Amino acid sequence: MASISKHGEEASPGMIARMRRSANEIWMEWLRVTKPNHNDTTRMAMAVLGVVIVFTLWLAVLDAILSFGITAIENRFNLKP
C-alpha cells in the first residue's frame, strides 16, 4: 500500500523509512529528557509519603477532637443510655 504525501505524489519506501527513523529519534529524545532519575523518584516517593502521614495525623486529630466533644456533650447532658 503506497502512501500519498500532502503534495499528491506517492511516498517512496525510503522516505517512509526516514520519517519512521525521525519519529523514533524524536520519541527516544523525549524519553531521555522526561524519564525521571533515581533522585527524582526518591524525592517524589518521599513527598507522597509525607502527604500521607500529614493527612493521617490530621484525621487522627479530628477523630480525637470529635470523640472528646461527643463525650463532653454526653456527660454534660447525661445522654448515656
Short mmCIF file of the C-alpha atoms (twelve columns), coordinates in Angstrom:
data_MODEL
# 
_entry.id   MODEL 
# 
loop_
_atom_site.group_PDB 
_atom_site.id 
_atom_site.type_symbol 
_atom_site.label_atom_id 
_atom_site.label_alt_id 
_atom_site.label_comp_id 
_atom_site.label_asym_id 
_atom_site.label_seq_id 
_atom_site.Cartn_x 
_atom_site.Cartn_y 
_atom_site.Cartn_z 
_atom_site.pdbx_PDB_model_num 
ATOM 1  C CA . MET A 1  0.000   0.000  0.000  1 
ATOM 2  C CA . ALA A 2  1.505   3.274  -1.077 1 
ATOM 3  C CA . SER A 3  1.293   6.442  0.969  1 
ATOM 4  C CA . ILE A 4  0.369   9.733  -0.636 1 
ATOM 5  C CA . SER A 5  2.145   12.850 0.551  1 
ATOM 6  C CA . LYS A 6  0.375   16.152 1.077  1 
ATOM 7  C CA . HIS A 7  1.557   17.279 -2.371 1 
ATOM 8  C CA . GLY A 8  -0.129  14.358 -4.072 1 
ATOM 9  C CA . GLU A 9  2.924   12.315 -5.029 1 
ATOM 10 C CA . GLU A 10 3.458   8.802  -3.800 1 
ATOM 11 C CA . ALA A 11 5.870   8.459  -0.868 1 
ATOM 12 C CA . SER A 12 8.799   6.186  -1.574 1 
ATOM 13 C CA . PRO A 13 9.765   3.409  0.845  1 
ATOM 14 C CA . GLY A 14 12.983  5.323  1.592  1 
ATOM 15 C CA . MET A 15 11.005  8.432  2.518  1 
ATOM 16 C CA . ILE A 16 8.752   6.396  4.802  1 
ATOM 17 C CA . ALA A 17 11.792  4.779  6.451  1 
ATOM 18 C CA . ARG A 18 13.380  8.214  7.023  1 
ATOM 19 C CA . MET A 19 10.147  9.515  8.535  1 
ATOM 20 C CA . ARG A 20 9.958   6.494  10.842 1 
ATOM 21 C CA . ARG A 21 13.593  6.929  11.913 1 
ATOM 22 C CA . SER A 22 12.987  10.608 12.546 1 
ATOM 23 C CA . ALA A 23 9.877   9.884  14.605 1 
ATOM 24 C CA . ASN A 24 11.772  7.207  16.526 1 
ATOM 25 C CA . GLU A 25 14.653  9.610  17.250 1 
ATOM 26 C CA . ILE A 26 12.206  12.241 18.483 1 
ATOM 27 C CA . TRP A 27 10.498  9.651  20.696 1 
ATOM 28 C CA . MET A 28 13.812  8.432  22.152 1 
ATOM 29 C CA . GLU A 29 14.913  12.003 22.871 1 
ATOM 30 C CA . TRP A 30 11.570  12.691 24.556 1 
ATOM 31 C CA . LEU A 31 12.009  9.610  26.762 1 
ATOM 32 C CA . ARG A 32 15.581  10.600 27.613 1 
ATOM 33 C CA . VAL A 33 14.534  14.096 28.660 1 
ATOM 34 C CA . THR A 34 11.356  13.200 30.545 1 
ATOM 35 C CA . LYS A 35 12.376  9.960  32.283 1 
ATOM 36 C CA . PRO A 36 12.973  10.675 35.976 1 
ATOM 37 C CA . ASN A 37 16.267  9.638  37.514 1 
ATOM 38 C CA . HIS A 38 16.715  7.907  40.883 1 
ATOM 39 C CA . ASN A 39 16.827  11.168 42.858 1 
ATOM 40 C CA . ASP A 40 13.605  12.420 41.261 1 
ATOM 41 C CA . THR A 41 11.866  9.133  42.011 1 
ATOM 42 C CA . THR A 42 13.060  9.155  45.626 1 
ATOM 43 C CA . ARG A 43 12.019  12.785 46.088 1 
ATOM 44 C CA . MET A 44 8.535   12.102 44.727 1 
ATOM 45 C CA . ALA A 45 8.140   8.987  46.893 1 
ATOM 46 C CA . MET A 46 9.140   10.961 49.990 1 
ATOM 47 C CA . ALA A 47 6.714   13.750 49.074 1 
ATOM 48 C CA . VAL A 48 3.847   11.280 48.681 1 
ATOM 49 C CA . LEU A 49 4.768   9.570  51.950 1 
ATOM 50 C CA . GLY A 50 4.868   12.948 53.703 1 
ATOM 51 C CA . VAL A 51 1.418   13.876 52.393 1 
ATOM 52 C CA . VAL A 52 0.005   10.527 53.528 1 
ATOM 53 C CA . ILE A 53 1.490   10.992 57.017 1 
ATOM 54 C CA . VAL A 54 0.172   14.560 57.314 1 
ATOM 55 C CA . PHE A 55 -3.349  13.540 56.294 1 
ATOM 56 C CA . THR A 56 -3.254  10.544 58.640 1 
ATOM 57 C CA . LEU A 57 -2.271  12.785 61.547 1 
ATOM 58 C CA . TRP A 58 -4.935  15.297 60.534 1 
ATOM 59 C CA . LEU A 59 -7.606  12.581 60.611 1 
ATOM 60 C CA . ALA A 60 -6.342  11.323 63.976 1 
ATOM 61 C CA . VAL A 61 -6.559  14.836 65.440 1 
ATOM 62 C CA . LEU A 62 -10.070 15.327 64.061 1 
ATOM 63 C CA . ASP A 63 -11.122 11.960 65.479 1 
ATOM 64 C CA . ALA A 64 -9.729  12.869 68.909 1 
ATOM 65 C CA . ILE A 65 -11.462 16.266 68.886 1 
ATOM 66 C CA . LEU A 66 -14.789 14.752 67.856 1 
ATOM 67 C CA . SER A 67 -14.528 11.955 70.425 1 
ATOM 68 C CA . PHE A 68 -13.697 14.442 73.163 1 
ATOM 69 C CA . GLY A 69 -16.547 16.729 72.094 1 
ATOM 70 C CA . ILE A 70 -19.119 13.955 71.907 1 
ATOM 71 C CA . THR A 71 -18.048 12.577 75.299 1 
ATOM 72 C CA . ALA A 72 -18.237 16.051 76.837 1 
ATOM 73 C CA . ILE A 73 -21.736 16.608 75.432 1 
ATOM 74 C CA . GLU A 74 -22.907 13.169 76.632 1 
ATOM 75 C CA . ASN A 75 -21.536 13.823 80.125 1 
ATOM 76 C CA . ARG A 76 -22.947 17.349 80.272 1 
ATOM 77 C CA . PHE A 77 -26.488 16.372 79.311 1 
ATOM 78 C CA . ASN A 78 -26.499 12.829 80.774 1 
ATOM 79 C CA . LEU A 79 -27.173 11.298 77.358 1 
ATOM 80 C CA . LYS A 80 -25.627 7.896  78.037 1 
ATOM 81 C CA . PRO A 81 -28.190 5.102  77.732 1 
# 
